[in-house]
Amino acid sequence: MSGPSGWIILDKPLGMGSTQAVAAVKRNLREAGFGKGTKVGHGGTLDPLATGVLPIALGEATKLTGRMQDADKAYEFTVRFGEETDTLDLEGAVIATSDVRPTMPDIEAVLPRFTGPIAQVPPAYSALKVDGQRAYDLARAGEAVELASRSVVVHALDIVHVDTVAGGDRIHALTLLAKVSKGTYIRSLARDTAQALGTCGTVTMLRRIKAGPFDLSHAISLDKLNEIGKGAPLEHVTLPLEAGLDDIPAIDLDPEQAKAVRQGRVLTGLPFSDGLHCARLGLVPVALMDLSDGDARVVRGFNIMDVAE
């Protein structure tokens, strides 16, 4: 049985790591009879304590995981004021406390500071590498971890819900919707927002609701994923490779052009705008191509044959 190509969009459950999610997909594919040859990769790490949209690429779609990791994403998250942990979420130990609780006017005044291009220091407990080692491994070993500030973009930061302290207008916890560029750490955003409010905070809920073109409407549960290994048709839980390219224009090729592209040749004289395009033959994606002044060059070829071929 030939290996599949496409996407499984998993609604990742609490407590599961991204690599565990990939392993679950591989296991189900093996149990469904696809063997060990199918390549599987994910399109952007989610912390074990985060839930939500985790794009998992199969076969030729794994050529797009880097592009998916670079895509904009959207999260809902809750920051609880008064405590900060070393991990900036519920997994860690408390390292700071504060009696300060902000009001709604305080929050409305501060949020614009964290919208648009901002500088952000990633959490010490992150997968970034320091001298070849993961920052979280160094942090867990008790070593001081210093990470450089990075530039990210918060496209939007909106209030979803507030929990007030009983009998007053002070806010105990704040839920926000953040639409962000690649490389943005929500735990750092929560930490910095709390500090700007004169207090400290910890993320108690983090849910990714969108990653690139995929959102929760595309996502399946772990139970639904496990049905593959029990004989459910794979097409019931997968999206085609080109679903990951919905945000770029397409170029329709004729058979001769498709043959040339598959050989890596440049197409000339195309009447399309400059930039990245998905070249396809009928409904079959052939390659990602970069167009400049009418010339299209292959960026990434896809080895997918039409079922009719």
PLY file of the C-alpha trace (Angstrom):
ply
format ascii 1.0
element vertex 309
property float x
property float y
property float z
element edge 308
property int vertex1
property int vertex2
end_header
0.00 0.00 0.00
1.51 3.34 -1.05
1.99 5.98 1.60
-0.46 8.89 1.88
0.31 12.59 1.39
-1.69 15.32 3.08
-2.53 16.74 6.49
-4.03 15.49 9.71
-5.06 18.48 11.84
-5.10 17.19 15.40
-6.89 18.95 18.23
-3.99 18.13 20.53
-5.15 17.10 23.99
-3.75 18.39 27.26
-0.61 16.60 28.42
0.50 15.28 25.03
3.72 16.60 23.48
4.01 17.35 19.77
6.45 14.48 19.23
4.00 12.14 21.00
1.28 13.32 18.63
3.49 12.49 15.63
4.19 9.06 17.15
0.44 8.48 17.56
-0.11 9.25 13.87
2.72 6.88 12.86
1.30 4.12 15.04
-2.16 4.46 13.55
-0.78 4.47 10.02
1.15 1.26 10.71
-1.95 -0.36 12.20
-3.89 0.71 9.09
-1.39 -1.15 6.91
0.74 1.70 5.57
3.98 0.31 6.96
6.85 2.39 8.29
7.70 4.22 5.07
5.35 7.18 5.36
7.09 10.36 6.43
5.32 12.22 9.24
6.14 15.64 10.74
4.41 18.44 12.60
3.96 22.05 11.59
4.78 23.85 14.85
5.42 22.68 18.39
2.70 22.92 21.05
3.63 22.65 24.73
2.22 19.58 26.55
0.06 21.96 28.65
-1.32 23.60 25.49
-4.21 22.23 23.43
-5.57 22.89 19.98
-4.54 22.99 16.34
-1.48 20.86 15.56
-0.96 20.35 11.81
0.65 16.97 11.14
2.02 16.44 7.66
2.09 13.10 5.84
4.28 12.09 2.91
4.95 14.90 0.45
3.24 17.42 2.74
6.25 17.13 5.07
8.02 19.37 2.54
5.73 22.15 3.77
6.28 21.82 7.54
8.91 24.58 7.58
6.48 26.91 5.83
3.76 25.95 8.31
6.07 26.66 11.26
6.70 30.13 9.80
2.98 30.89 9.42
0.95 33.23 11.62
-0.96 31.60 14.46
-3.79 32.47 16.84
-4.16 31.50 20.50
-6.61 31.90 23.33
-4.87 32.00 26.69
-5.62 32.79 30.31
-3.15 34.56 32.59
-3.83 34.36 36.33
-2.41 37.29 38.27
-0.54 37.07 41.56
1.98 34.30 40.92
4.76 33.64 38.43
6.31 30.20 37.98
9.72 29.37 36.56
8.04 27.79 33.50
5.45 30.61 33.23
2.70 27.97 33.31
1.18 25.52 35.79
3.98 22.99 35.34
6.55 25.04 37.22
7.38 26.14 40.73
6.29 29.56 42.02
9.20 32.04 41.94
7.34 35.34 42.51
4.10 36.56 44.05
2.20 39.84 44.14
-0.93 41.16 45.87
-1.59 43.60 43.00
-4.66 42.90 40.85
-5.35 45.16 37.87
-8.61 46.82 36.91
-10.18 46.80 33.47
-8.98 50.37 32.74
-5.44 49.25 33.68
-5.63 46.36 31.22
-7.14 48.44 28.42
-4.33 50.97 28.85
-1.56 48.32 28.74
-2.66 45.98 25.92
-1.80 48.43 23.09
1.85 48.26 24.21
1.85 44.60 23.23
0.17 45.00 19.86
2.23 45.41 16.69
5.99 44.81 16.47
7.40 44.08 19.93
10.64 42.79 21.45
10.27 39.64 23.51
12.59 37.46 25.59
11.60 33.77 25.18
10.94 31.67 28.31
13.90 29.87 29.88
11.79 26.72 29.58
11.67 26.64 25.78
13.02 24.43 23.00
15.49 27.08 21.84
19.12 25.96 21.82
21.88 27.52 23.92
25.36 26.33 22.97
23.84 23.27 21.34
21.57 22.33 24.25
17.86 22.87 24.70
17.11 25.77 27.02
14.58 23.69 28.99
17.21 20.99 29.64
19.59 23.60 31.07
16.81 25.20 33.13
15.73 21.85 34.56
19.34 21.17 35.51
19.30 24.36 37.58
21.51 26.39 35.26
20.83 30.06 34.59
19.49 30.48 31.06
19.88 33.80 29.28
18.07 34.11 25.97
18.37 37.06 23.63
15.41 39.31 22.95
13.74 38.75 19.59
11.42 40.79 17.40
7.92 39.40 16.86
4.60 40.82 15.72
1.32 40.67 17.64
-1.29 41.40 14.98
-4.17 41.58 17.47
-4.65 41.18 21.21
-8.28 41.14 22.31
-10.02 40.54 25.63
-12.17 37.40 25.65
-13.12 37.08 29.32
-12.24 38.41 32.77
-12.62 36.88 36.24
-12.90 39.48 38.97
-12.00 39.18 42.62
-15.16 38.55 44.64
-16.95 41.75 45.55
-14.77 44.15 43.59
-13.52 45.44 40.26
-10.05 43.94 40.55
-9.26 41.25 38.00
-7.98 37.86 39.12
-7.57 36.25 35.69
-7.69 37.49 32.11
-8.38 35.50 28.93
-7.06 36.99 25.68
-7.11 36.15 21.98
-3.71 36.74 20.37
-3.00 36.65 16.63
0.77 36.49 16.28
3.70 36.01 13.94
6.07 33.06 14.01
8.40 32.90 16.99
5.98 34.54 19.43
5.89 32.94 22.87
2.51 33.30 24.52
3.96 32.55 27.96
6.36 35.48 27.52
3.49 37.69 26.34
1.56 36.80 29.49
4.59 37.43 31.73
5.33 40.80 30.16
1.69 41.92 30.23
1.42 41.06 33.94
4.65 42.91 34.71
3.42 45.98 32.81
0.35 45.87 35.05
2.57 46.01 38.12
2.00 42.40 39.11
3.06 38.93 38.01
1.19 36.20 36.18
1.13 32.60 35.04
-0.56 31.00 32.04
-3.27 28.63 33.24
-4.82 27.85 29.84
-3.34 27.95 26.35
-5.22 26.84 23.24
-4.08 27.30 19.65
-7.13 28.00 17.53
-5.40 28.66 14.19
-2.12 27.74 12.48
-1.60 29.08 8.97
-4.71 28.17 6.94
-5.89 25.57 9.48
-8.27 26.24 12.38
-10.36 24.22 14.84
-12.99 23.50 12.17
-10.37 21.29 10.45
-9.22 19.56 13.63
-10.00 16.04 14.79
-9.83 14.51 18.25
-7.31 11.90 19.34
-10.18 9.38 19.47
-11.00 10.15 15.83
-7.34 9.73 14.91
-7.24 6.34 16.63
-10.10 5.15 14.43
-7.60 4.98 11.53
-5.78 2.12 13.23
-9.11 0.35 13.69
-9.96 0.40 9.99
-11.60 3.79 9.41
-10.82 5.21 5.92
-7.87 7.58 6.02
-9.65 10.14 3.84
-12.16 10.67 6.64
-9.49 12.36 8.77
-7.02 13.82 6.27
-6.91 16.96 4.18
-5.09 17.11 0.82
-1.58 18.52 0.57
-2.82 21.63 -1.21
-4.98 22.54 1.81
-1.74 23.82 3.33
-1.33 26.17 0.35
-4.76 27.82 0.39
-3.17 31.20 1.10
-1.13 31.37 -2.12
-2.30 31.65 -5.76
-2.28 28.69 -8.13
-0.83 28.26 -11.62
-2.63 25.75 -13.83
-0.19 23.79 -15.99
-0.71 21.80 -19.16
0.87 18.31 -19.35
4.01 19.55 -21.13
4.55 22.30 -18.58
3.99 19.84 -15.75
6.61 17.52 -17.23
9.08 20.40 -17.47
8.45 21.45 -13.87
8.92 17.89 -12.65
12.30 17.95 -14.39
13.17 21.15 -12.54
13.10 23.38 -15.61
12.20 27.10 -15.56
8.91 28.16 -17.10
9.09 31.51 -18.89
6.62 34.14 -20.08
3.94 33.45 -17.47
1.37 36.25 -17.01
1.25 36.09 -13.22
2.35 38.39 -10.42
5.68 37.90 -8.70
5.87 35.71 -5.60
5.17 32.17 -4.48
2.64 30.09 -6.42
1.35 26.52 -6.32
1.73 24.94 -9.76
-0.78 22.17 -10.42
-1.88 19.82 -13.17
-5.62 19.56 -12.82
-6.14 19.03 -9.10
-2.69 17.56 -8.50
-0.04 19.86 -6.97
3.20 19.63 -8.93
5.47 22.16 -7.22
5.84 25.32 -5.22
7.28 27.86 -7.65
8.71 31.34 -7.22
7.65 33.70 -9.99
9.74 36.72 -10.95
9.26 38.81 -14.10
7.28 36.02 -15.74
9.84 33.31 -14.97
8.81 30.51 -12.59
11.45 28.46 -10.76
10.82 25.38 -8.64
11.17 25.96 -4.91
9.83 22.57 -3.83
8.64 19.74 -6.06
5.92 17.28 -5.08
6.08 13.65 -6.14
2.33 13.10 -6.40
0.83 11.36 -9.40
-2.76 11.73 -10.50
-4.78 8.60 -9.71
-5.62 8.48 -13.41
-1.97 8.25 -14.44
0 1
1 2
2 3
3 4
4 5
5 6
6 7
7 8
8 9
9 10
10 11
11 12
12 13
13 14
14 15
15 16
16 17
17 18
18 19
19 20
20 21
21 22
22 23
23 24
24 25
25 26
26 27
27 28
28 29
29 30
30 31
31 32
32 33
33 34
34 35
35 36
36 37
37 38
38 39
39 40
40 41
41 42
42 43
43 44
44 45
45 46
46 47
47 48
48 49
49 50
50 51
51 52
52 53
53 54
54 55
55 56
56 57
57 58
58 59
59 60
60 61
61 62
62 63
63 64
64 65
65 66
66 67
67 68
68 69
69 70
70 71
71 72
72 73
73 74
74 75
75 76
76 77
77 78
78 79
79 80
80 81
81 82
82 83
83 84
84 85
85 86
86 87
87 88
88 89
89 90
90 91
91 92
92 93
93 94
94 95
95 96
96 97
97 98
98 99
99 100
100 101
101 102
102 103
103 104
104 105
105 106
106 107
107 108
108 109
109 110
110 111
111 112
112 113
113 114
114 115
115 116
116 117
117 118
118 119
119 120
120 121
121 122
122 123
123 124
124 125
125 126
126 127
127 128
128 129
129 130
130 131
131 132
132 133
133 134
134 135
135 136
136 137
137 138
138 139
139 140
140 141
141 142
142 143
143 144
144 145
145 146
146 147
147 148
148 149
149 150
150 151
151 152
152 153
153 154
154 155
155 156
156 157
157 158
158 159
159 160
160 161
161 162
162 163
163 164
164 165
165 166
166 167
167 168
168 169
169 170
170 171
171 172
172 173
173 174
174 175
175 176
176 177
177 178
178 179
179 180
180 181
181 182
182 183
183 184
184 185
185 186
186 187
187 188
188 189
189 190
190 191
191 192
192 193
193 194
194 195
195 196
196 197
197 198
198 199
199 200
200 201
201 202
202 203
203 204
204 205
205 206
206 207
207 208
208 209
209 210
210 211
211 212
212 213
213 214
214 215
215 216
216 217
217 218
218 219
219 220
220 221
221 222
222 223
223 224
224 225
225 226
226 227
227 228
228 229
229 230
230 231
231 232
232 233
233 234
234 235
235 236
236 237
237 238
238 239
239 240
240 241
241 242
242 243
243 244
244 245
245 246
246 247
247 248
248 249
249 250
250 251
251 252
252 253
253 254
254 255
255 256
256 257
257 258
258 259
259 260
260 261
261 262
262 263
263 264
264 265
265 266
266 267
267 268
268 269
269 270
270 271
271 272
272 273
273 274
274 275
275 276
276 277
277 278
278 279
279 280
280 281
281 282
282 283
283 284
284 285
285 286
286 287
287 288
288 289
289 290
290 291
291 292
292 293
293 294
294 295
295 296
296 297
297 298
298 299
299 300
300 301
301 302
302 303
303 304
304 305
305 306
306 307
307 308
